[in-house]
Amino acid sequence: MEIQITDQHHGWWIISFEGKLWLPEGTLPFGSATEFALADLTGRQIGEWQGSPVWMIRKSMNDHMASPRQLLDQDRGLFQLVGRGVQLSEFYRSHKFCGYCGHPMHVSKTEWAALCGHCKERYYPQIAPCIIVAIRRGDEILLAQHIRHRGGVHTVLAGFVEVGETLEETVAREVMEESNIRVKNVRYVSSQPWPFPNSLMMAFMADYDSGDIRHDPSELLNAGWYRFDALPLLPAVGTIARRLIEDTVVLCRAHADSQD
């Protein structure tokens, strides 16, 4: 339920606009509404962290608006709450008017939804399912440098689920499209909400089956097999990609030890 923030409110403040987050000191603001001049703004509580409420406010603060990626090294629970706040902020901003009849929408008081008082249509935040997969070949792991990644970071392959696909079919298709190889022994590992912009990453591990690497230049700068003890620059700790790589390295090392 949205309320008017007063001087008495305190807690963690997720101030978000157009996918950006207000980080005045490089971290998520914590304290009273008075301290950050937030009184009289409209907000809603979206959770709790360390015993204090977490508030979401849709507003651009002009200065110190940054990417939520800056909080990747924070506790996973806090980062997930931040991701929820950023995604909800964008959802409400993009659903001011009904897509069916064009009338103004209002925010539900009981759930994460936007409601049309004219045609009674109800909208929920959309989540885009994605797969991310680490592929092992003996004591090597397949890593690629994506066009959108900067600084030489190499990571595992990923892609969006298409209509009518199972997750396992998406793994096989994305790997083939991006690297020209086939995989086997696909198994689910874990998942991670990913607010860039509104994804749910579902992580898998797989074994190499056949084919020679031929990377898709529209998606990747390069791709190759890397021995577990000679890896390039990796994604940040706390990402599901890093976990997949670290888990696969354990398997690679075990394979190498078994060959000695």
C-alpha positions as CSV (number, residue, x, y, z in Angstrom):
1,M,0.0,0.0,0.0
2,E,1.4,3.4,-1.0
3,I,1.6,6.0,1.8
4,Q,2.9,9.5,2.3
5,I,6.3,9.4,3.9
6,T,6.6,11.5,7.0
7,D,9.5,12.6,9.3
8,Q,8.7,9.6,11.5
9,H,9.5,7.0,8.9
10,H,12.9,5.4,8.9
11,G,14.7,2.4,7.4
12,W,16.4,1.5,4.1
13,W,15.5,3.7,1.1
14,I,15.3,2.4,-2.4
15,I,14.9,5.6,-4.5
16,S,14.7,4.4,-8.1
17,F,13.9,5.9,-11.5
18,E,14.3,4.5,-15.0
19,G,16.3,1.5,-13.7
20,K,18.7,3.7,-11.7
21,L,19.2,3.8,-7.9
22,W,20.0,6.6,-5.6
23,L,23.3,5.9,-3.9
24,P,24.4,9.2,-2.2
25,E,27.4,7.7,-0.5
26,G,27.9,4.8,-2.9
27,T,25.7,2.6,-0.7
28,L,22.0,2.2,0.0
29,P,20.7,5.0,2.2
30,F,19.7,4.0,5.8
31,G,18.2,6.3,8.3
32,S,15.3,8.7,8.9
33,A,13.2,10.3,6.2
34,T,14.2,13.7,7.6
35,E,17.9,12.9,7.2
36,F,17.5,12.4,3.5
37,A,14.7,15.0,2.9
38,L,12.2,12.4,1.9
39,A,9.1,13.6,3.8
40,D,6.0,14.2,1.8
41,L,7.0,11.8,-1.0
42,T,4.9,8.8,-1.8
43,G,6.4,5.3,-1.1
44,R,5.6,1.8,0.0
45,Q,7.3,-0.8,2.2
46,I,8.5,-3.7,0.1
47,G,10.2,-5.8,2.9
48,E,12.5,-5.7,5.9
49,W,16.2,-6.0,6.2
50,Q,18.1,-6.4,9.5
51,G,14.9,-5.6,11.5
52,S,14.2,-2.3,9.7
53,P,11.7,-1.6,6.9
54,V,12.8,-1.3,3.3
55,W,11.0,1.5,1.4
56,M,10.6,2.0,-2.3
57,I,10.1,5.5,-3.7
58,R,9.8,6.3,-7.4
59,K,11.8,9.4,-8.0
60,S,14.9,10.8,-9.7
61,M,17.2,12.5,-7.3
62,N,19.3,14.0,-10.1
63,D,22.6,13.4,-8.4
64,H,24.1,10.1,-7.4
65,M,21.8,8.0,-9.5
66,A,23.7,4.8,-10.3
67,S,23.3,1.2,-11.5
68,P,22.1,-1.4,-8.9
69,R,25.2,-3.4,-10.1
70,Q,27.2,-1.3,-7.6
71,L,25.5,-3.4,-4.8
72,L,26.4,-6.8,-6.2
73,D,29.0,-7.3,-3.4
74,Q,26.3,-6.7,-0.8
75,D,24.5,-9.4,1.1
76,R,22.4,-11.5,-1.3
77,G,19.2,-10.8,0.6
78,L,19.7,-7.0,0.5
79,F,20.6,-7.1,-3.2
80,Q,17.4,-9.1,-4.0
81,L,15.3,-6.5,-2.1
82,V,17.0,-3.7,-4.1
83,G,16.2,-5.6,-7.3
84,R,12.6,-5.9,-6.3
85,G,12.4,-2.2,-5.6
86,V,14.0,-1.2,-8.9
87,Q,11.7,-3.6,-10.9
88,L,8.6,-2.5,-9.1
89,S,9.5,1.2,-9.7
90,E,9.8,0.5,-13.4
91,F,6.7,-1.5,-13.5
92,Y,4.5,1.2,-12.0
93,R,6.2,3.9,-14.1
94,S,5.4,1.9,-17.3
95,H,1.8,1.1,-16.3
96,K,0.3,4.5,-15.8
97,F,-2.3,3.8,-18.5
98,C,-4.1,0.7,-19.4
99,G,-2.8,-1.1,-22.5
100,Y,-6.4,-2.2,-23.4
101,C,-8.5,0.9,-23.0
102,G,-6.0,3.7,-22.4
103,H,-7.5,4.9,-19.1
104,P,-5.4,5.8,-16.1
105,M,-4.3,2.9,-13.9
106,H,-4.0,2.8,-10.1
107,V,-1.8,0.8,-7.8
108,S,-3.3,-2.2,-6.0
109,K,-3.5,-1.9,-2.2
110,T,-3.1,-5.6,-1.6
111,E,-0.6,-7.0,-4.2
112,W,2.1,-6.0,-6.7
113,A,-0.3,-5.1,-9.4
114,A,-1.7,-2.1,-11.4
115,L,-5.4,-1.9,-11.9
116,C,-7.7,-0.2,-14.4
117,G,-10.8,1.3,-12.9
118,H,-12.5,1.5,-16.4
119,C,-12.1,-2.0,-18.0
120,K,-11.1,-3.8,-14.8
121,E,-7.9,-5.2,-16.4
122,R,-5.2,-6.2,-13.9
123,Y,-1.5,-6.1,-14.7
124,Y,1.4,-7.8,-12.8
125,P,5.1,-7.3,-13.1
126,Q,6.5,-9.4,-16.0
127,I,9.5,-11.6,-15.3
128,A,11.7,-12.7,-18.2
129,P,13.0,-16.3,-17.6
130,C,16.6,-16.8,-18.7
131,I,19.0,-19.7,-18.6
132,I,22.7,-19.5,-17.7
133,V,24.9,-22.6,-18.2
134,A,28.5,-23.6,-17.4
135,I,29.9,-26.2,-19.8
136,R,32.7,-28.6,-18.8
137,R,35.0,-30.6,-21.1
138,G,37.4,-32.6,-19.0
139,D,39.5,-30.1,-17.0
140,E,38.3,-27.1,-19.1
141,I,35.3,-24.8,-18.9
142,L,33.8,-22.9,-21.8
143,L,34.0,-19.1,-21.2
144,A,33.1,-16.2,-23.5
145,Q,33.4,-12.5,-23.6
146,H,30.1,-10.9,-24.3
147,I,29.8,-7.7,-26.3
148,R,27.9,-5.9,-23.5
149,H,30.6,-6.8,-20.9
150,R,33.4,-4.4,-20.3
151,G,36.9,-4.8,-18.9
152,G,37.7,-8.2,-20.4
153,V,35.3,-10.1,-18.2
154,H,34.7,-13.7,-19.4
155,T,31.6,-15.6,-18.3
156,V,29.4,-18.5,-19.1
157,L,26.7,-18.6,-21.8
158,A,23.2,-17.3,-21.2
159,G,20.0,-16.5,-23.0
160,F,16.3,-15.9,-22.8
161,V,13.7,-18.6,-22.8
162,E,11.5,-18.5,-25.9
163,V,7.7,-19.2,-26.2
164,G,7.0,-22.9,-26.1
165,E,10.4,-24.0,-24.8
166,T,11.4,-26.1,-21.8
167,L,14.5,-24.8,-19.9
168,E,16.5,-27.7,-21.1
169,E,15.6,-26.9,-24.7
170,T,16.7,-23.3,-24.2
171,V,20.0,-24.5,-22.8
172,A,20.7,-26.6,-25.9
173,R,19.5,-23.9,-28.4
174,E,21.4,-21.0,-26.8
175,V,24.6,-23.0,-26.6
176,M,24.3,-24.1,-30.2
177,E,23.5,-20.5,-31.4
178,E,26.3,-18.8,-29.5
179,S,29.1,-21.4,-29.6
180,N,28.2,-24.1,-32.2
181,I,28.6,-26.9,-29.8
182,R,26.2,-29.6,-28.4
183,V,25.9,-30.4,-24.7
184,K,24.7,-33.4,-22.6
185,N,24.0,-34.2,-19.0
186,V,22.2,-30.9,-18.4
187,R,21.3,-30.4,-14.8
188,Y,19.7,-27.6,-12.8
189,V,21.7,-25.9,-10.1
190,S,20.0,-22.8,-8.7
191,S,18.3,-19.5,-9.6
192,Q,18.8,-15.8,-9.0
193,P,16.5,-12.8,-9.4
194,W,18.3,-10.5,-11.8
195,P,17.0,-6.9,-12.1
196,F,18.7,-6.1,-15.4
197,P,16.0,-5.3,-16.3
198,N,13.5,-7.9,-15.1
199,S,14.9,-11.4,-15.4
200,L,15.0,-14.6,-13.4
201,M,18.2,-16.4,-14.1
202,M,18.0,-20.2,-13.9
203,A,21.4,-21.8,-13.7
204,F,22.5,-25.1,-15.2
205,M,25.7,-27.2,-15.6
206,A,26.3,-29.3,-18.6
207,D,29.0,-31.5,-20.2
208,Y,30.5,-31.0,-23.7
209,D,29.1,-33.5,-26.2
210,S,30.4,-32.5,-29.7
211,G,31.3,-29.7,-32.1
212,D,34.0,-27.1,-32.6
213,I,33.6,-23.6,-31.1
214,R,32.4,-21.0,-33.6
215,H,31.1,-18.0,-31.6
216,D,28.3,-15.8,-32.7
217,P,29.9,-12.4,-33.4
218,S,26.6,-10.6,-32.8
219,E,26.6,-11.7,-29.2
220,L,30.2,-12.6,-28.3
221,L,33.6,-11.1,-28.8
222,N,35.2,-14.5,-28.4
223,A,34.8,-17.9,-26.7
224,G,37.1,-20.6,-25.8
225,W,38.0,-23.5,-23.5
226,Y,40.0,-22.6,-20.4
227,R,41.8,-24.9,-18.1
228,F,40.6,-24.6,-14.5
229,D,43.9,-23.2,-13.3
230,A,44.4,-20.7,-16.1
231,L,41.1,-18.7,-16.1
232,P,40.7,-15.1,-17.5
233,L,39.0,-12.3,-15.6
234,L,35.7,-13.6,-14.1
235,P,32.3,-12.1,-13.1
236,A,31.9,-10.5,-9.7
237,V,31.5,-12.6,-6.6
238,G,27.8,-12.8,-5.7
239,T,26.6,-13.4,-9.3
240,I,25.2,-16.8,-10.2
241,A,27.6,-16.8,-13.1
242,R,30.6,-16.8,-10.7
243,R,29.0,-19.5,-8.6
244,L,28.6,-21.7,-11.7
245,I,32.2,-21.1,-12.7
246,E,33.5,-21.9,-9.2
247,D,31.4,-25.1,-9.0
248,T,32.6,-26.2,-12.4
249,V,36.2,-25.5,-11.5
250,V,35.8,-28.0,-8.6
251,L,34.7,-30.7,-11.1
252,C,37.6,-29.8,-13.5
253,R,40.1,-30.1,-10.7
254,A,38.7,-33.4,-9.7
255,H,38.9,-34.7,-13.2
256,A,42.5,-33.5,-13.5
257,D,43.4,-35.2,-10.3
258,S,41.9,-38.5,-11.5
259,Q,44.1,-38.4,-14.6
260,D,47.3,-38.2,-12.5
